């Protein structure tokens, strides 16, 4: 029997060799190819891949299938970040779509298949529904000559030039920064470090060699996976650390004290930087799981803040409406539509360096100055791996859960747009939802101090696992 293939928060992901097989990948590519070709027969599709096991070989198989569907196909000549593929699609006038072979921040056993639209943005649900429907029909036989029609090209060079042109090189150069870059063995390796070096930044790079098993690391730029970079900053007296995930579309950071700067604060910092230092305007878009700090800095800047369900595809849909300055999510995916309608961990690191240079402040000072404006808020998240039975029970129970108190705090409002979110006094909140990329229940909490955050996370764990 054929594997049931479903597109989640961002693409289809599965364990390599189990469900992520060449047969299944070809099935998905063939279905996507038919949908692409139905819209624009003979259109150009760009294909890229990350540093995971066999990703390049899977990408070549995808390119061959797309060519057999009558599409023109260009395949990256090397691994690359997802934002590089997206930028290449958006800035190639003939491109109608892109396909990226990556599992982003998922653990090493996973690989994934991401679809990108002509503007480089994530495929909307309506489009992936069409691809899923096409999977239900019988594909044609393989074309043995299709591989010969695939063109292999450099997609990284023009993208890196665009990154360098986007930021204030002089400000970064004058700052005299010393940083550590950790790609977590992902697709950002080499690229971010070398770009920073072109601006005179002294860079030490960690986990920058090809290791499909990620050396046992989980390629997500949040603690504890950022520990090596944080330690390196402290031990060597550096100015900052920049950490990217498996496909380098997410960013994490640490200040000169080795203290983790979470993505909520990065989004708020960069929104402030774009408005106050660059004179840019527009809405700030955040997901349901992102900090109220973003709302507070938006109010200070006079920028409207729009909240979406979790997943960058919802931010992308807001970008399509226009008037978006920046969009970001708690997981570190942050995008600026004037660059491309997609997350870009490399660009966000460069903009943080630019902000440090233009304001002549360290990252810790920038955060301190931000919190002086917004007031303090702390954040935490735990991921719960449940049995399928427990997961089903959680999903069935959530629509009726309505406690009056959580963690000793009064529940003032309950939102059920994406999972279940409890709004509490002092802008505190607790959110529980199933992951769209892994078999997990995620529990998120925010409050004015870590003591309350810990109490809320404990209460959330009980709510998720009680029978």
SULFENSUL-V263169 format. One record per residue. N is the residue number from 1. RES is the residue in one small letter. PSI is psi in radians with two decimals (* if undefined). Layout:
n:N res:RES psi:PSI
n:N res:RES psi:PSI
//
This chain:
n:1 res:x psi:2.54
n:2 res:x psi:2.53
n:3 res:x psi:2.38
n:4 res:x psi:2.11
n:5 res:x psi:2.17
n:6 res:x psi:2.44
n:7 res:x psi:2.23
n:8 res:x psi:-2.46
n:9 res:x psi:-0.69
n:10 res:x psi:1.45
n:11 res:x psi:-3.05
n:12 res:x psi:2.27
n:13 res:x psi:2.53
n:14 res:x psi:2.94
n:15 res:x psi:2.29
n:16 res:x psi:2.28
n:17 res:x psi:-0.28
n:18 res:x psi:-1.46
n:19 res:x psi:-0.47
n:20 res:x psi:1.48
n:21 res:x psi:2.91
n:22 res:x psi:-0.68
n:23 res:x psi:-0.82
n:24 res:x psi:-0.68
n:25 res:x psi:-0.71
n:26 res:x psi:-0.66
n:27 res:x psi:-0.82
n:28 res:x psi:-0.74
n:29 res:x psi:-0.69
n:30 res:x psi:-0.73
n:31 res:x psi:-0.79
n:32 res:x psi:-0.71
n:33 res:x psi:-0.71
n:34 res:x psi:-0.70
n:35 res:x psi:-0.76
n:36 res:x psi:-0.85
n:37 res:x psi:-0.52
n:38 res:x psi:-0.58
n:39 res:x psi:-0.76
n:40 res:x psi:1.53
n:41 res:x psi:2.33
n:42 res:x psi:0.15
n:43 res:x psi:2.85
n:44 res:x psi:2.25
n:45 res:x psi:2.31
n:46 res:x psi:2.45
n:47 res:x psi:2.28
n:48 res:x psi:3.06
n:49 res:x psi:2.75
n:50 res:x psi:-2.74
n:51 res:x psi:0.21
n:52 res:x psi:2.93
n:53 res:x psi:2.15
n:54 res:x psi:0.23
n:55 res:x psi:-0.72
n:56 res:x psi:-0.66
n:57 res:x psi:-0.70
n:58 res:x psi:-0.71
n:59 res:x psi:-0.69
n:60 res:x psi:-0.68
n:61 res:x psi:-0.72
n:62 res:x psi:-0.80
n:63 res:x psi:-0.73
n:64 res:x psi:-0.76
n:65 res:x psi:-0.73
n:66 res:x psi:-0.68
n:67 res:x psi:-0.66
n:68 res:x psi:-0.40
n:69 res:x psi:0.06
n:70 res:x psi:0.17
n:71 res:x psi:2.67
n:72 res:x psi:2.41
n:73 res:x psi:2.32
n:74 res:x psi:2.20
n:75 res:x psi:2.30
n:76 res:x psi:2.46
n:77 res:x psi:0.02
n:78 res:x psi:2.94
n:79 res:x psi:2.70
n:80 res:x psi:2.75
n:81 res:x psi:2.65
n:82 res:x psi:-0.77
n:83 res:x psi:-0.47
n:84 res:x psi:-0.75
n:85 res:x psi:-0.78
n:86 res:x psi:-0.75
n:87 res:x psi:-0.73
n:88 res:x psi:-0.73
n:89 res:x psi:-0.82
n:90 res:x psi:-0.53
n:91 res:x psi:0.15
n:92 res:x psi:1.88
n:93 res:x psi:-0.52
n:94 res:x psi:-0.24
n:95 res:x psi:2.33
n:96 res:x psi:-0.24
n:97 res:x psi:3.00
n:98 res:x psi:2.69
n:99 res:x psi:2.25
n:100 res:x psi:2.19
n:101 res:x psi:1.78
n:102 res:x psi:2.67
n:103 res:x psi:0.31
n:104 res:x psi:-2.01
n:105 res:x psi:0.04
n:106 res:x psi:2.79
n:107 res:x psi:2.87
n:108 res:x psi:-0.61
n:109 res:x psi:-0.22
n:110 res:x psi:2.66
n:111 res:x psi:2.84
n:112 res:x psi:3.01
n:113 res:x psi:1.86
n:114 res:x psi:2.40
n:115 res:x psi:2.40
n:116 res:x psi:2.50
n:117 res:x psi:3.12
n:118 res:x psi:-0.42
n:119 res:x psi:0.12
n:120 res:x psi:-0.10
n:121 res:x psi:2.86
n:122 res:x psi:2.56
n:123 res:x psi:2.30
n:124 res:x psi:2.86
n:125 res:x psi:-0.70
n:126 res:x psi:-0.61
n:127 res:x psi:-0.82
n:128 res:x psi:-0.49
n:129 res:x psi:-0.66
n:130 res:x psi:-0.67
n:131 res:x psi:-0.75
n:132 res:x psi:-0.68
n:133 res:x psi:-0.68
n:134 res:x psi:-0.48
n:135 res:x psi:-0.42
n:136 res:x psi:-0.15
n:137 res:x psi:2.82
n:138 res:x psi:2.15
n:139 res:x psi:2.77
n:140 res:x psi:2.99
n:141 res:x psi:2.92
n:142 res:x psi:2.59
n:143 res:x psi:1.90
n:144 res:x psi:-0.27
n:145 res:x psi:-0.03
n:146 res:x psi:-0.68
n:147 res:x psi:-0.59
n:148 res:x psi:-0.31
n:149 res:x psi:-0.05
n:150 res:x psi:2.27
n:151 res:x psi:2.27
n:152 res:x psi:2.22
n:153 res:x psi:2.86
n:154 res:x psi:1.95
n:155 res:x psi:-0.23
n:156 res:x psi:-0.70
n:157 res:x psi:-0.95
n:158 res:x psi:-0.63
n:159 res:x psi:-0.78
n:160 res:x psi:-0.63
n:161 res:x psi:-0.69
n:162 res:x psi:-0.67
n:163 res:x psi:-0.82
n:164 res:x psi:-0.59
n:165 res:x psi:-0.39
n:166 res:x psi:-0.50
n:167 res:x psi:2.90
n:168 res:x psi:1.63
n:169 res:x psi:-0.69
n:170 res:x psi:-0.73
n:171 res:x psi:-0.72
n:172 res:x psi:-0.75
n:173 res:x psi:-0.74
n:174 res:x psi:-0.36
n:175 res:x psi:-0.40
n:176 res:x psi:0.75
n:177 res:x psi:2.58
n:178 res:x psi:2.05
n:179 res:x psi:2.89
n:180 res:x psi:2.40
n:181 res:x psi:2.24
n:182 res:x psi:1.96
n:183 res:x psi:-0.05
n:184 res:x psi:0.67
n:185 res:x psi:0.20
n:186 res:x psi:-2.90
n:187 res:x psi:-0.06
n:188 res:x psi:-0.14
n:189 res:x psi:2.31
n:190 res:x psi:-0.77
n:191 res:x psi:-0.90
n:192 res:x psi:-0.77
n:193 res:x psi:-0.81
n:194 res:x psi:-0.63
n:195 res:x psi:-0.77
n:196 res:x psi:-0.68
n:197 res:x psi:-0.55
n:198 res:x psi:-0.32
n:199 res:x psi:0.22
n:200 res:x psi:0.18
n:201 res:x psi:2.35
n:202 res:x psi:2.07
n:203 res:x psi:2.29
n:204 res:x psi:2.30
n:205 res:x psi:2.31
n:206 res:x psi:2.62
n:207 res:x psi:0.89
n:208 res:x psi:0.35
n:209 res:x psi:2.80
n:210 res:x psi:2.09
n:211 res:x psi:1.59
n:212 res:x psi:-0.36
n:213 res:x psi:0.02
n:214 res:x psi:0.41
n:215 res:x psi:0.45
n:216 res:x psi:-0.09
n:217 res:x psi:2.66
n:218 res:x psi:2.09
n:219 res:x psi:1.00
n:220 res:x psi:2.22
n:221 res:x psi:0.98
n:222 res:x psi:2.77
n:223 res:x psi:2.56
n:224 res:x psi:0.05
n:225 res:x psi:-0.28
n:226 res:x psi:0.08
n:227 res:x psi:-0.74
n:228 res:x psi:-0.75
n:229 res:x psi:-0.74
n:230 res:x psi:-0.77
n:231 res:x psi:-0.69
n:232 res:x psi:-0.67
n:233 res:x psi:-0.83
n:234 res:x psi:-0.77
n:235 res:x psi:-0.52
n:236 res:x psi:0.12
n:237 res:x psi:0.74
n:238 res:x psi:3.03
n:239 res:x psi:-0.53
n:240 res:x psi:2.92
n:241 res:x psi:2.45
n:242 res:x psi:2.23
n:243 res:x psi:2.29
n:244 res:x psi:2.81
n:245 res:x psi:-2.91
n:246 res:x psi:-0.62
n:247 res:x psi:0.25
n:248 res:x psi:0.46
n:249 res:x psi:-0.05
n:250 res:x psi:2.68
n:251 res:x psi:2.42
n:252 res:x psi:2.80
n:253 res:x psi:2.84
n:254 res:x psi:2.55
n:255 res:x psi:-3.04
n:256 res:x psi:-0.20
n:257 res:x psi:0.04
n:258 res:x psi:0.20
n:259 res:x psi:2.28
n:260 res:x psi:2.31
n:261 res:x psi:1.89
n:262 res:x psi:2.82
n:263 res:x psi:-0.52
n:264 res:x psi:-0.81
n:265 res:x psi:-0.60
n:266 res:x psi:-0.76
n:267 res:x psi:-0.81
n:268 res:x psi:-0.75
n:269 res:x psi:-0.82
n:270 res:x psi:-0.60
n:271 res:x psi:-0.77
n:272 res:x psi:-0.75
n:273 res:x psi:-0.80
n:274 res:x psi:-0.67
n:275 res:x psi:-0.92
n:276 res:x psi:-0.62
n:277 res:x psi:-0.56
n:278 res:x psi:-0.16
n:279 res:x psi:0.42
n:280 res:x psi:2.78
n:281 res:x psi:2.92
n:282 res:x psi:3.04
n:283 res:x psi:2.65
n:284 res:x psi:2.21
n:285 res:x psi:2.29
n:286 res:x psi:2.77
n:287 res:x psi:2.93
n:288 res:x psi:-0.48
n:289 res:x psi:0.20
n:290 res:x psi:2.62
n:291 res:x psi:2.62
n:292 res:x psi:-0.21
n:293 res:x psi:-0.60
n:294 res:x psi:-0.72
n:295 res:x psi:-0.72
n:296 res:x psi:-0.75
n:297 res:x psi:-0.56
n:298 res:x psi:-0.75
n:299 res:x psi:-0.70
n:300 res:x psi:-0.63
n:301 res:x psi:-0.19
n:302 res:x psi:0.43
n:303 res:x psi:2.29
n:304 res:x psi:2.44
n:305 res:x psi:2.19
n:306 res:x psi:2.34
n:307 res:x psi:2.36
n:308 res:x psi:2.94
n:309 res:x psi:2.95
n:310 res:x psi:2.42
n:311 res:x psi:2.28
n:312 res:x psi:-0.34
n:313 res:x psi:-0.49
n:314 res:x psi:-0.62
n:315 res:x psi:-0.72
n:316 res:x psi:-0.74
n:317 res:x psi:-0.57
n:318 res:x psi:-0.66
n:319 res:x psi:-0.61
n:320 res:x psi:-0.52
n:321 res:x psi:-0.35
n:322 res:x psi:3.02
n:323 res:x psi:0.61
n:324 res:x psi:2.22
n:325 res:x psi:-0.89
n:326 res:x psi:2.58
n:327 res:x psi:2.46
n:328 res:x psi:2.81
n:329 res:x psi:2.79
n:330 res:x psi:-0.36
n:331 res:x psi:-0.06
n:332 res:x psi:0.04
n:333 res:x psi:1.96
n:334 res:x psi:2.33
n:335 res:x psi:2.64
n:336 res:x psi:1.93
n:337 res:x psi:-0.37
n:338 res:x psi:-0.25
n:339 res:x psi:-1.05
n:340 res:x psi:2.63
n:341 res:x psi:1.06
n:342 res:x psi:2.80
n:343 res:x psi:2.63
n:344 res:x psi:1.74
n:345 res:x psi:-0.59
n:346 res:x psi:-0.81
n:347 res:x psi:-0.68
n:348 res:x psi:-0.66
n:349 res:x psi:-0.75
n:350 res:x psi:-0.66
n:351 res:x psi:-0.61
n:352 res:x psi:-0.74
n:353 res:x psi:-0.71
n:354 res:x psi:-0.77
n:355 res:x psi:-0.74
n:356 res:x psi:-0.71
n:357 res:x psi:-0.78
n:358 res:x psi:-0.64
n:359 res:x psi:-0.12
n:360 res:x psi:0.81
n:361 res:x psi:2.57
n:362 res:x psi:2.93
n:363 res:x psi:-0.65
n:364 res:x psi:-0.70
n:365 res:x psi:-0.68
n:366 res:x psi:-0.73
n:367 res:x psi:-0.76
n:368 res:x psi:-0.73
n:369 res:x psi:-0.66
n:370 res:x psi:-0.85
n:371 res:x psi:-0.42
n:372 res:x psi:-0.47
n:373 res:x psi:-0.75
n:374 res:x psi:-0.38
n:375 res:x psi:2.73
n:376 res:x psi:2.53
n:377 res:x psi:2.45
n:378 res:x psi:2.74
n:379 res:x psi:2.62
n:380 res:x psi:2.73
n:381 res:x psi:2.42
n:382 res:x psi:2.56
n:383 res:x psi:2.19
n:384 res:x psi:2.12
n:385 res:x psi:1.98
n:386 res:x psi:2.74
n:387 res:x psi:2.81
n:388 res:x psi:-0.63
n:389 res:x psi:-0.79
n:390 res:x psi:-0.64
n:391 res:x psi:-0.79
n:392 res:x psi:-0.70
n:393 res:x psi:-0.70
n:394 res:x psi:-0.85
n:395 res:x psi:-0.70
n:396 res:x psi:-0.55
n:397 res:x psi:-0.54
n:398 res:x psi:-0.68
n:399 res:x psi:-0.33
n:400 res:x psi:-0.06
n:401 res:x psi:2.21
n:402 res:x psi:1.14
n:403 res:x psi:2.61
n:404 res:x psi:-0.47
n:405 res:x psi:2.54
n:406 res:x psi:2.21
n:407 res:x psi:0.55
n:408 res:x psi:0.10
n:409 res:x psi:2.54
n:410 res:x psi:2.32
n:411 res:x psi:2.00
n:412 res:x psi:-0.47
n:413 res:x psi:2.60
n:414 res:x psi:2.20
n:415 res:x psi:2.36
n:416 res:x psi:0.51
n:417 res:x psi:-0.62
n:418 res:x psi:1.68
n:419 res:x psi:-2.53
n:420 res:x psi:2.21
n:421 res:x psi:2.25
n:422 res:x psi:2.12
n:423 res:x psi:2.28
n:424 res:x psi:3.00
n:425 res:x psi:2.76
n:426 res:x psi:0.55
n:427 res:x psi:0.20
n:428 res:x psi:2.72
n:429 res:x psi:2.80
n:430 res:x psi:2.32
n:431 res:x psi:2.34
n:432 res:x psi:2.31
n:433 res:x psi:2.70
n:434 res:x psi:2.52
n:435 res:x psi:2.55
n:436 res:x psi:0.01
n:437 res:x psi:-0.30
n:438 res:x psi:2.76
n:439 res:x psi:1.24
n:440 res:x psi:2.74
n:441 res:x psi:2.18
n:442 res:x psi:2.39
n:443 res:x psi:2.10
n:444 res:x psi:2.56
n:445 res:x psi:2.61
n:446 res:x psi:2.48
n:447 res:x psi:2.97
n:448 res:x psi:-0.29
n:449 res:x psi:2.81
n:450 res:x psi:-0.48
n:451 res:x psi:-0.80
n:452 res:x psi:-0.68
n:453 res:x psi:-0.81
n:454 res:x psi:-0.70
n:455 res:x psi:-0.69
n:456 res:x psi:-0.72
n:457 res:x psi:-0.68
n:458 res:x psi:-0.72
n:459 res:x psi:-0.65
n:460 res:x psi:-0.67
n:461 res:x psi:-0.75
n:462 res:x psi:-0.75
n:463 res:x psi:-0.63
n:464 res:x psi:-0.47
n:465 res:x psi:-0.13
n:466 res:x psi:2.53
n:467 res:x psi:*
//
